Amino acid sequence: MTPIPGTTRDTVEEEASLGGIPVRWIDTAGLREPSDPVEVEGVRRTQKAIDRSDLVLCLLDRSEPLTQEDREILDRAWGIPTVLVVNKTDLPDRLGAASLGSWDERLDVSAKVGRGIEDLRETILRLLVGGELPTRNSVLLLDAWERDLIRRTGESLRQAAETARAGNSADMIAEDLRLAYRTAGELQGIDISESILDAVFARFCVGK
């Protein structure tokens, strides 16, 4: 987070059930041409969230003219499993919604009055559960940073197993497991604090 107005670029994540199916929702600050280091980090986090998502909801405001930022987002959305969601259909159309091109999945909604929200829910469920998503994740591409995290996680787990086989104390085993837990969290974009690790390992009565 940052105290500078308009420059907070954190993603907000929440797990919620959709039709009885657990779904992790990620709200991002969007994609834009960064003008400072804070925005560079925000764009990086947004892109990382997109890369690890099964489905992207691209939200546009019908009551506002289409911006250059909107156009760039739409361009980037091609080839990604995306539902184009045009919100605020209860207001006059200043977006030029008819000129947005052809989308396999597009919904016009109004969050304020609830119009189209149930259709949006059903569309998301159909795509996630019905197997209609493009096979975008069938090929896994890893960068050097991700490969290093996987390697470090594996090494920590192997070390924990060797420590256990050697008959060493639970505290020594726990230290290797903590390292594996932390690097696995980093791989998923989760910053696991010491307090969380303490709570996890205390619950399993393993120690620090």
N, C-alpha and C positions, 0 to 999 in steps of 0.2 A: 504494500500500500504506500501511497505518497500523499503528503499534505497539499500538493499543488493541485488546484481545482482542474478537473477534466483530464487528469493524467494517471489516474488509478487504472491499472491494466491487469489486475489479478483475474483469474478465472474463478467462478463460483460453482462448486459441485455439490450435488445433492442426489441421494438415492430415493426413488419413489416407485411405488407399484403402478403399473399401467395394465389394466385388465388382468390383474393377478400375476403379471410378469415383472420381476424386479428390473428396473432401468436406472442407469446412472445418467443424470442430466448434467451437462456442463454449459454454463452461461459465460460467454466470452465478451470482450470489449470490441470484437470485430477486427477486420483487417484494414489497414490504412498505410499510407506511405509515412514511415516514422520520421519525426523531426527532431527527436532528442533521444538520449539513452533509455529513458523511461518507456517511451513508445516502442523502441526497438525490442525491449524485453517483453512488452505486452504483445507485440505481433508474433514474437517467437513462441510465447505460451499459447496464443490462439492457434497458430499453425500446428503446434504439437498436439493440442486437443483435437483438432480436425483429423490429424493423421491417425490417432488412436480411436476414432469414433466409427461406429458401424453405420451411422446415419447422421446427416447434417440438416438442421432446419435453418434455412436462409430467410431471415425476417426483414421485410421492407415495410415502410410507413407510407400508406396510400395517400395520406394528407399532405405529404411533402414532396417536392420535385426530386427526381432521381439525381443523385450526386455522382461525382466522379468516383468517390469511394464505393458507392453502390455498384457502379458499373464494373469496377475491378473485382468486387466480391462475386458478382454474377459470372464474370469471365473465369475466375478461379474455381467456381462451383461446377463447371462442365467437367464431366468425367468422374465426379465424386458422387456417391449416393446421397442425393439432396432432395429435400422437399422445399419448394419455393412457397413461402407463406407471406401473403400480402395482408397486412393488418390495417385496422381502422376503416373498414368498409362502410361504417356508419357516417363517415365524413366525406366531403367532396373529393373527387379524384384529381389530385395535383401531380400524381406520380406518372401518369400516362401508362396505367397498368396494361392496357391493350397492346403496348409496344414492347413488352418484356420478352417477346420471342416464345418459342415453343418449348414447354417443359413436360416431361413425362408425368411429374407429380407437382401440381400447383394447387393451392387452396387460397381462397379469399375469405378472410375471417374478420371478426370484430371481437377483440378480447373484452371490450367494455360491455357489450350487450350479449355476448355469448354466441354470436352467430358463427357457424362453421367450426366451432370448437370440438363438437362431437365427431364431425367428419375428420378433423385433424387427428384426433385420438385413434379413430379406426384406421386411418391411413398409416400412421406410425406402427400400429400393431400388425397390420397386414404386411408391411415391409419387413419388420423385424422378425415376426414369427412365421410368416407365410413363405419365407425363403425366396422373396422376389428381389432382394438386394443384388446388385452386380457383385461379382466375385472379386471385389477390390482387394480384399485381404487374403486372397489365395496365394499371393507371392509376398513373402516377408522380406523387406529390405531394411537392413540394419546399418547405422553409421558406426564409426569407430568408437564413439562414446558409449553407445548401447552395447556393442560387442564387449567392451571392457567391463561394463557393469555385469553382464551375464557371466563373464569369466570370473570376476571377483566373487559373485554370489556362489557359483559352483565351487570355487576354491574354499570358501568359508564353510560350506556344507560338508565338503570332503574332510576338511580339518576337524569339524565337529564330530564326524563319524569316527575318525581315527582316534580322537581324544577319548571318545566313549569306549572304543574297543580296548584302549590302553588302560582302562579302569580309572581314569582321572576323575577329579571331583566334578560335581554338577556345575559349579561356578565356572570352571574352565570350559566346559561344553557350552554353557550359556553364552559366554563371550563370543565364541565363533558363530553361534546362532544369531546373536544380536547383529553382528556384522552382515550376515546373509540377509537378515530381515531388512536392514537399512538399505543395502544396495538394491534389493528387489523392489523396495519402495521407490527409490530414485528412478528405476527403470520405468515405473508406472507414472512418474511425475509427482510422486507423493513425498513430501518432506516429513520424515518420521522423527519426531523430537525424542530426546532422552526420556521425557516424562511418559510418553506413549510406550516406549520400550520397557520402562520400569513397570508400567501397569500390565503389559502383556506377560512379561516373564514372572511377575509376582503372582499372576493368576495361575500360571502353570507350576508355581512353587519351584522354580529352577534357580532363582537367585540372579545376581547382577553379573 
